[in-house]
């Protein structure tokens, strides 16, 4: 949502609104409403008596995605956060709780659940689905030739070219 309205200065957007984890941006001239669900893991992250649980086989939050014309998903870099940045206390598969597990295994299981949800809930003749595993860095302006920028706020143009000029993401897949 960062660049959608600032990139085209001749387009008037209503200010974004946010309720819980859902943001809404309206572009009246195109009769377009954009919803952004901040479900960074695709699967459910829930509060319980034992703490926050990342449920690898549950997508109750997917109800927010039903009936959309287009769905764009982005998830991988959130899965590797650890220690104070890790937003869960346990990972759950079925009824079994794990304190932690190999993040690639967890990610694969979450993607399997997401794929099953898509197959059961999305009509591909009515909804376009895109998946992006890692979003470009938006905190280090030197990666888009704006060394003084420390976030994407205030940027008015997308990065030019067909490839991202920044560094390779530090959490590349290793098998």
Beta strands, then each sheet from edge to edge (+ up, - down):
strand 1: 17-19
strand 2: 22-27
strand 3: 32-37
strand 4: 44-48
strand 5: 51-55
strand 6: 70-74
strand 7: 90-93
strand 8: 96-98
strand 9: 128-132
sheet 1: 1+ 2- 3+
sheet 2: 4+ 5- 7- 8+
sheet 3: 6+ 9+
end
